[in-house]
Structure formats: C-alpha cells, structure tokens
C-alpha cells in the first residue's frame, strides 16, 4: 500500500456540503489534516477560480496568514471558492503539492492534478475521476457510532422512517405546500403499516416550513428536529437506525448519504426537476438506489459508498505523477510503501 507523508490541506468555504465532501476524502488519505475556511474577497469571489492574479491578496487580511508556506503535500478543495486556492497551490508548490478539486471548477480541469466530479456534471478528462453521487463518510462504522449515540431510537416502533428535509433551490420549490403534502403521504402510510417518523430539518430548511409540521406530527411516534432548540443533531442516529429513508429531491449530498446506508431510499417529486438534478436522480434510479415515495417493497439495497475507491485512485494518481519510488520521486513528494 502506498503511504503518503506530509500535511493535507482541506480548503472549503462555509457550505456544509462542501466541507463534508472534502473532509471525507481527506480522512481516507490518512494524512495530518488542516481545514482552512477561506472566503475570497471581490473581485476574486466573483471570478473564482478564473482570476488568480494577486495571489494571497484574494483573501481578507485576517486569512492571509493561513494560506502561506510551508505548502502542503496534498490540497483538497470543494466548491468554486476553494478551486481558486487549490489552483494557486499547484504553481506555488512547485510540483510538490498534489491538488485535488471536488466538483466541476467550470474551467479546464487540467489546471489541477486531479478533479473529482459526479457523473451528472458531465465533465470528462484524463485527470477527472467520476462518482455517481457525492463523497461522504457513511460506512458501517459511522452508522454503528450513530446508533450508539442515539440508543433511544431502538425502542421506536418499526419501520423507523427517517425523513430528511432540504430546502428550496433554483428550480425546486420546497415550500409549506410541498412539506404538508409530503407529511400527509407519510402519515397515511404510517397509519396503514405502523412504525415511526424521524423528521430532520437541515440548514437550508426554512424555519417556518418545519414548524408548520409540528402539529401534524404531534401524535406520531418519533421526533421532529429543526435545530439546536431541539437538542443535539440526531442525524447519524437517524441514518443508523432507519429501516427506510425519505429524502427531498433537492440535495445531492443528502441523497448520496442516504444511499450509502443500505436501506430503501425514497423521494417525493411534485414538479419536473432542473436538468442536472434530474440526471442525478435518473442515475440513482437506474442503479436501483432511489424510488418514488409510493413505491412498494422494503428490501434492503446495495449501499452506495465511493469515498474509499476515490481515495485509492487519488493515491494511484499521486504515485503516477510523482514517479513513485521506482522513478526516483523527481517532484520531491514523500512517498513510501507498506
């Protein structure tokens, strides 16, 4: 096995979905990690990652000291803002920093050593690694930890149905009417087959929307979690104990994490989806990973877990681009084998 040495910088903005993907990949590389939350200022924020002139001046003064030598052995970024800095690190590191960019940077991917994109982004290239969904940390150990953190869910009547709510985005209206229709369908099924509902909001779920659901769920076994006022986030526990997961159609990350569990994953769609999201949904359906809310059957499914595979491919790319031990490691990147 190729063993990497040195530091890995994880570069993201404040978006939780970007952070989860980049940190998940970094964890699998098993390097000391440093997470940098970098927010470029104008005009770099408008043009990222195209405009790199000015270097660290792209950052507010308070963040410039973070983005400074010694440069890392590996840099992993996720999102357009991070792409600016992972792109900068390739020349700054003089060939000693392997740059990995997650999600389509919207410019030539050869400006990075490795680019990781979901299939529905439709980006191709010699250095492009393609996934079906988004990267995440969900595996058997993660799910077991979630169950250990929320042992009270074991006593809930089965089937335990986890309901993951995202939020509105361009082309997808997740409003109170949508949420009410979703919950009413879930309640009808719960009355027919029993069980419990564990409903979770996210950062993008409008507060008024989720609060409108409390009266509807008041008499149903389970929980409704809207935020810190409802206690610690039980998300890992819900995924760990769920017999079935229902996910709103807007979030690639939530759908990908749900599909990593191995239980049936359902979604509720009331209107045509934007083209890119529609392609993602179709890919999941073609793989047998996603069905409509009213689909019959409760059989377990093969979990979608791609992070370890991508990490192994990144390791191979590092070895290939640096020549490995056999080629004398001309780039100076520290490598060893175990």
C-alpha positions as a Python dict, from the first residue, in 0.01 Angstrom:
ca = {
    (1, 'X'): (0, 0, 0),
    (2, 'X'): (125, 347, -88),
    (3, 'X'): (174, 556, 225),
    (4, 'X'): (172, 934, 196),
    (5, 'X'): (358, 1170, 424),
    (6, 'X'): (323, 1540, 486),
    (7, 'X'): (24, 1759, 556),
    (8, 'X'): (-310, 1767, 377),
    (9, 'X'): (-490, 2099, 350),
    (10, 'X'): (-867, 2079, 323),
    (11, 'X'): (-991, 2404, 169),
    (12, 'X'): (-1359, 2497, 165),
    (13, 'X'): (-1599, 2781, 213),
    (14, 'X'): (-1863, 2769, 487),
    (15, 'X'): (-2104, 2545, 291),
    (16, 'X'): (-2162, 2229, 495),
    (17, 'X'): (-2194, 2010, 187),
    (18, 'X'): (-1858, 2122, 51),
    (19, 'X'): (-1692, 2066, 387),
    (20, 'X'): (-1833, 1715, 423),
    (21, 'X'): (-1706, 1601, 85),
    (22, 'X'): (-1355, 1742, 118),
    (23, 'X'): (-1310, 1620, 475),
    (24, 'X'): (-1439, 1274, 384),
    (25, 'X'): (-1178, 1232, 111),
    (26, 'X'): (-902, 1371, 333),
    (27, 'X'): (-991, 1128, 610),
    (28, 'X'): (-940, 833, 375),
    (29, 'X'): (-596, 960, 270),
    (30, 'X'): (-484, 924, 633),
    (31, 'X'): (-268, 1235, 643),
    (32, 'X'): (-249, 1502, 913),
    (33, 'X'): (-525, 1744, 816),
    (34, 'X'): (-560, 2118, 837),
    (35, 'X'): (-902, 2259, 746),
    (36, 'X'): (-892, 2609, 600),
    (37, 'X'): (-1219, 2800, 561),
    (38, 'X'): (-1120, 3057, 302),
    (39, 'X'): (-1355, 3322, 165),
    (40, 'X'): (-1210, 3522, -127),
    (41, 'X'): (-1298, 3888, -146),
    (42, 'X'): (-1414, 4080, -451),
    (43, 'X'): (-1328, 4071, -737),
    (44, 'X'): (-1179, 3722, -685),
    (45, 'X'): (-1504, 3597, -532),
    (46, 'X'): (-1689, 3697, -848),
    (47, 'X'): (-1442, 3531, -1085),
    (48, 'X'): (-1315, 3229, -890),
    (49, 'X'): (-1135, 3019, -996),
    (50, 'X'): (-1051, 3207, -1317),
    (51, 'X'): (-872, 3506, -1163),
    (52, 'X'): (-555, 3409, -973),
    (53, 'X'): (-352, 3728, -1026),
    (54, 'X'): (-267, 3889, -695),
    (55, 'X'): (-220, 3564, -507),
    (56, 'X'): (-297, 3596, -139),
    (57, 'X'): (-448, 3940, -190),
    (58, 'X'): (-759, 3745, -287),
    (59, 'X'): (-807, 3677, 84),
    (60, 'X'): (-912, 3916, 358),
    (61, 'X'): (-612, 4028, 563),
    (62, 'X'): (-729, 3813, 856),
    (63, 'X'): (-698, 3494, 646),
    (64, 'X'): (-373, 3554, 455),
    (65, 'X'): (-151, 3409, 727),
    (66, 'X'): (-336, 3077, 696),
    (67, 'X'): (-256, 3044, 325),
    (68, 'X'): (122, 3060, 349),
    (69, 'X'): (430, 2833, 331),
    (70, 'X'): (522, 2567, 409),
    (71, 'X'): (288, 2436, 142),
    (72, 'X'): (110, 2103, 196),
    (73, 'X'): (183, 1770, 32),
    (74, 'X'): (-182, 1740, -75),
    (75, 'X'): (-455, 2001, -106),
    (76, 'X'): (-821, 1906, -136),
    (77, 'X'): (-1079, 2168, -221),
    (78, 'X'): (-1453, 2153, -278),
    (79, 'X'): (-1660, 2425, -438),
    (80, 'X'): (-1584, 2721, -662),
    (81, 'X'): (-1421, 2941, -398),
    (82, 'X'): (-1187, 2661, -289),
    (83, 'X'): (-1097, 2595, -653),
    (84, 'X'): (-927, 2934, -663),
    (85, 'X'): (-685, 2834, -388),
    (86, 'X'): (-623, 2475, -495),
    (87, 'X'): (-543, 2614, -840),
    (88, 'X'): (-295, 2860, -685),
    (89, 'X'): (-124, 2584, -489),
    (90, 'X'): (-18, 2392, -796),
    (91, 'X'): (240, 2652, -908),
    (92, 'X'): (310, 2770, -553),
    (93, 'X'): (405, 2417, -450),
    (94, 'X'): (639, 2381, -749),
    (95, 'X'): (517, 2029, -821),
    (96, 'X'): (533, 1912, -460),
    (97, 'X'): (165, 1968, -380),
    (98, 'X'): (-89, 1735, -540),
    (99, 'X'): (-404, 1941, -593),
    (100, 'X'): (-745, 1775, -583),
    (101, 'X'): (-1059, 1969, -670),
    (102, 'X'): (-1403, 1825, -594),
    (103, 'X'): (-1695, 1943, -814),
    (104, 'X'): (-1673, 2096, -1159),
    (105, 'X'): (-1446, 2404, -1143),
    (106, 'X'): (-1611, 2535, -1463),
    (107, 'X'): (-1275, 2581, -1634),
    (108, 'X'): (-1014, 2348, -1782),
    (109, 'X'): (-969, 2058, -1536),
    (110, 'X'): (-601, 2016, -1627),
    (111, 'X'): (-528, 2319, -1407),
    (112, 'X'): (-547, 2069, -1117),
    (113, 'X'): (-373, 1737, -1068),
    (114, 'X'): (-700, 1555, -1001),
    (115, 'X'): (-1063, 1661, -1036),
    (116, 'X'): (-1345, 1461, -876),
    (117, 'X'): (-1696, 1517, -1010),
    (118, 'X'): (-2033, 1341, -1000),
    (119, 'X'): (-2141, 1182, -1325),
    (120, 'X'): (-2428, 1427, -1374),
    (121, 'X'): (-2177, 1714, -1408),
    (122, 'X'): (-2081, 1557, -1743),
    (123, 'X'): (-1715, 1658, -1715),
    (124, 'X'): (-1451, 1436, -1874),
    (125, 'X'): (-1073, 1434, -1893),
    (126, 'X'): (-762, 1228, -1831),
    (127, 'X'): (-733, 1360, -1475),
    (128, 'X'): (-1107, 1352, -1396),
    (129, 'X'): (-1243, 1090, -1156),
    (130, 'X'): (-1618, 1033, -1178),
    (131, 'X'): (-1855, 933, -899),
    (132, 'X'): (-2224, 853, -900),
    (133, 'X'): (-2301, 1074, -601),
    (134, 'X'): (-2117, 1296, -356),
    (135, 'X'): (-1834, 1183, -128),
    (136, 'X'): (-1918, 1118, 235),
    (137, 'X'): (-1809, 932, 547),
    (138, 'X'): (-2107, 697, 578),
    (139, 'X'): (-1995, 337, 629),
    (140, 'X'): (-2070, 55, 873),
    (141, 'X'): (-1855, 206, 1149),
    (142, 'X'): (-2012, 552, 1106),
    (143, 'X'): (-2362, 402, 1124),
    (144, 'X'): (-2273, 198, 1433),
    (145, 'X'): (-2143, 514, 1600),
    (146, 'X'): (-2472, 684, 1512),
    (147, 'X'): (-2670, 404, 1675),
    (148, 'X'): (-2451, 422, 1984),
    (149, 'X'): (-2510, 798, 2006),
    (150, 'X'): (-2890, 759, 1989),
    (151, 'X'): (-2979, 429, 2164),
    (152, 'X'): (-3330, 558, 2240),
    (153, 'X'): (-3430, 513, 1876),
    (154, 'X'): (-3408, 135, 1908),
    (155, 'X'): (-3731, 133, 2110),
    (156, 'X'): (-3931, 318, 1843),
    (157, 'X'): (-4188, 109, 1654),
    (158, 'X'): (-4075, -27, 1319),
    (159, 'X'): (-4046, 53, 1042),
    (160, 'X'): (-3842, 352, 1156),
    (161, 'X'): (-3868, 601, 868),
    (162, 'X'): (-3609, 877, 855),
    (163, 'X'): (-3725, 1189, 669),
    (164, 'X'): (-3451, 1427, 554),
    (165, 'X'): (-3566, 1776, 458),
    (166, 'X'): (-3351, 2003, 244),
    (167, 'X'): (-3460, 2343, 122),
    (168, 'X'): (-3563, 2542, -182),
    (169, 'X'): (-3313, 2593, -462),
    (170, 'X'): (-3331, 2725, -814),
    (171, 'X'): (-3590, 2520, -1000),
    (172, 'X'): (-3712, 2329, -692),
    (173, 'X'): (-3977, 2485, -470),
    (174, 'X'): (-3971, 2328, -126),
    (175, 'X'): (-4242, 2530, 40),
    (176, 'X'): (-4507, 2471, 304),
    (177, 'X'): (-4745, 2315, 49),
    (178, 'X'): (-4478, 2065, -56),
    (179, 'X'): (-4389, 1977, 303),
    (180, 'X'): (-4753, 1935, 402),
    (181, 'X'): (-4821, 1705, 105),
    (182, 'X'): (-4511, 1500, 186),
    (183, 'X'): (-4600, 1458, 552),
    (184, 'X'): (-4962, 1370, 476),
    (185, 'X'): (-4848, 1087, 248),
    (186, 'X'): (-4608, 966, 514),
    (187, 'X'): (-4881, 979, 777),
    (188, 'X'): (-5118, 779, 558),
    (189, 'X'): (-4855, 507, 519),
    (190, 'X'): (-4773, 516, 889),
    (191, 'X'): (-5140, 466, 977),
    (192, 'X'): (-5154, 168, 740),
    (193, 'X'): (-4836, -11, 847),
    (194, 'X'): (-4744, 139, 1185),
    (195, 'X'): (-4392, 249, 1264),
    (196, 'X'): (-4240, 584, 1349),
    (197, 'X'): (-4127, 901, 1169),
    (198, 'X'): (-3797, 1072, 1244),
    (199, 'X'): (-3811, 1406, 1062),
    (200, 'X'): (-3496, 1617, 1035),
    (201, 'X'): (-3456, 1967, 900),
    (202, 'X'): (-3128, 2100, 765),
    (203, 'X'): (-2956, 2437, 749),
    (204, 'X'): (-3146, 2510, 430),
    (205, 'X'): (-3490, 2417, 562),
    (206, 'X'): (-3697, 2733, 622),
    (207, 'X'): (-3787, 2758, 990),
    (208, 'X'): (-4150, 2841, 917),
    (209, 'X'): (-4180, 2533, 697),
    (210, 'X'): (-4059, 2287, 955),
    (211, 'X'): (-4254, 2450, 1237),
    (212, 'X'): (-4571, 2408, 1031),
    (213, 'X'): (-4519, 2032, 1055),
    (214, 'X'): (-4520, 2008, 1435),
    (215, 'X'): (-4900, 1991, 1474),
    (216, 'X'): (-4920, 1722, 1205),
    (217, 'X'): (-4661, 1504, 1379),
    (218, 'X'): (-4761, 1566, 1739),
    (219, 'X'): (-4926, 1225, 1789),
    (220, 'X'): (-4683, 1017, 1583),
    (221, 'X'): (-4401, 814, 1742),
    (222, 'X'): (-4060, 955, 1652),
    (223, 'X'): (-3923, 1307, 1650),
    (224, 'X'): (-3908, 1637, 1467),
    (225, 'X'): (-3568, 1807, 1478),
    (226, 'X'): (-3546, 2162, 1345),
    (227, 'X'): (-3224, 2286, 1505),
    (228, 'X'): (-3035, 2335, 1828),
    (229, 'X'): (-3350, 2420, 2022),
    (230, 'X'): (-3450, 2056, 1974),
    (231, 'X'): (-3124, 1925, 2121),
    (232, 'X'): (-2821, 1762, 1964),
    (233, 'X'): (-2844, 1686, 1592),
    (234, 'X'): (-2953, 1319, 1571),
    (235, 'X'): (-2869, 1284, 1200),
    (236, 'X'): (-2615, 999, 1240),
    (237, 'X'): (-2852, 815, 1471),
    (238, 'X'): (-3145, 850, 1234),
    (239, 'X'): (-2940, 708, 946),
    (240, 'X'): (-2806, 435, 1172),
    (241, 'X'): (-3147, 315, 1292),
    (242, 'X'): (-3360, 384, 983),
    (243, 'X'): (-3543, 99, 812),
    (244, 'X'): (-3629, 336, 529),
    (245, 'X'): (-3522, 688, 432),
    (246, 'X'): (-3727, 956, 258),
    (247, 'X'): (-3524, 1245, 117),
    (248, 'X'): (-3643, 1563, -51),
    (249, 'X'): (-3520, 1582, -412),
    (250, 'X'): (-3308, 1897, -387),
    (251, 'X'): (-2991, 1778, -213),
    (252, 'X'): (-2728, 1567, -390),
    (253, 'X'): (-2537, 1532, -64),
    (254, 'X'): (-2832, 1411, 144),
    (255, 'X'): (-2944, 1168, -125),
    (256, 'X'): (-2590, 1033, -159),
    (257, 'X'): (-2553, 984, 217),
    (258, 'X'): (-2894, 817, 237),
    (259, 'X'): (-2799, 580, -44),
    (260, 'X'): (-2482, 489, 148),
    (261, 'X'): (-2686, 339, 433),
    (262, 'X'): (-2818, 31, 255),
    (263, 'X'): (-3188, 71, 337),
    (264, 'X'): (-3455, 168, 79),
    (265, 'X'): (-3436, 536, -22),
    (266, 'X'): (-3747, 716, -146),
    (267, 'X'): (-3817, 1069, -268),
    (268, 'X'): (-4125, 1284, -331),
    (269, 'X'): (-4134, 1491, -650),
    (270, 'X'): (-4423, 1720, -743),
    (271, 'X'): (-4277, 1903, -1045),
    (272, 'X'): (-4007, 1845, -1309),
    (273, 'X'): (-3655, 1881, -1170),
    (274, 'X'): (-3380, 2103, -1318),
    (275, 'X'): (-3179, 1910, -1580),
    (276, 'X'): (-2865, 1845, -1374),
    (277, 'X'): (-3057, 1724, -1068),
    (278, 'X'): (-3286, 1521, -1293),
    (279, 'X'): (-2982, 1344, -1440),
    (280, 'X'): (-2858, 1264, -1091),
    (281, 'X'): (-3195, 1121, -990),
    (282, 'X'): (-3211, 910, -1304),
    (283, 'X'): (-2862, 774, -1238),
    (284, 'X'): (-2968, 667, -888),
    (285, 'X'): (-3287, 511, -1022),
    (286, 'X'): (-3101, 324, -1294),
    (287, 'X'): (-2872, 182, -1024),
    (288, 'X'): (-3170, 68, -817),
    (289, 'X'): (-3086, 314, -539),
    (290, 'X'): (-3384, 553, -548),
    (291, 'X'): (-3760, 509, -585),
    (292, 'X'): (-4075, 718, -558),
    (293, 'X'): (-4238, 768, -221),
    (294, 'X'): (-4532, 542, -306),
    (295, 'X'): (-4317, 259, -444),
    (296, 'X'): (-4396, -81, -289),
    (297, 'X'): (-4140, -304, -124),
    (298, 'X'): (-3896, -260, 162),
    (299, 'X'): (-3599, -473, 58),
    (300, 'X'): (-3252, -360, 157),
    (301, 'X'): (-3032, -234, -125),
    (302, 'X'): (-2663, -228, -204),
    (303, 'X'): (-2511, 77, -31),
    (304, 'X'): (-2351, 346, -246),
    (305, 'X'): (-2005, 402, -93),
    (306, 'X'): (-1750, 565, -320),
    (307, 'X'): (-1510, 759, -99),
    (308, 'X'): (-1264, 476, -32),
    (309, 'X'): (-1247, 396, -405),
    (310, 'X'): (-1183, 759, -495),
    (311, 'X'): (-915, 789, -225),
    (312, 'X'): (-739, 481, -364),
    (313, 'X'): (-745, 633, -713),
    (314, 'X'): (-608, 962, -582),
    (315, 'X'): (-323, 770, -419),
    (316, 'X'): (-252, 599, -751),
    (317, 'X'): (-251, 933, -930),
    (318, 'X'): (-8, 1077, -678),
    (319, 'X'): (222, 782, -731),
    (320, 'X'): (195, 812, -1110),
    (321, 'X'): (251, 1188, -1126),
    (322, 'X'): (543, 1179, -885),
    (323, 'X'): (706, 871, -1034),
    (324, 'X'): (686, 673, -709),
    (325, 'X'): (994, 525, -552),
    (326, 'X'): (1092, 348, -872),
    (327, 'X'): (1120, 674, -1066),
    (328, 'X'): (1328, 848, -805),
    (329, 'X'): (1042, 1075, -693),
    (330, 'X'): (1156, 1372, -905),
    (331, 'X'): (896, 1608, -761),
    (332, 'X'): (1025, 1566, -408),
    (333, 'X'): (690, 1436, -280),
    (334, 'X'): (750, 1199, 13),
    (335, 'X'): (615, 851, -58),
    (336, 'X'): (666, 509, 94),
    (337, 'X'): (509, 166, 76),
    (338, 'X'): (374, -63, 347),
}
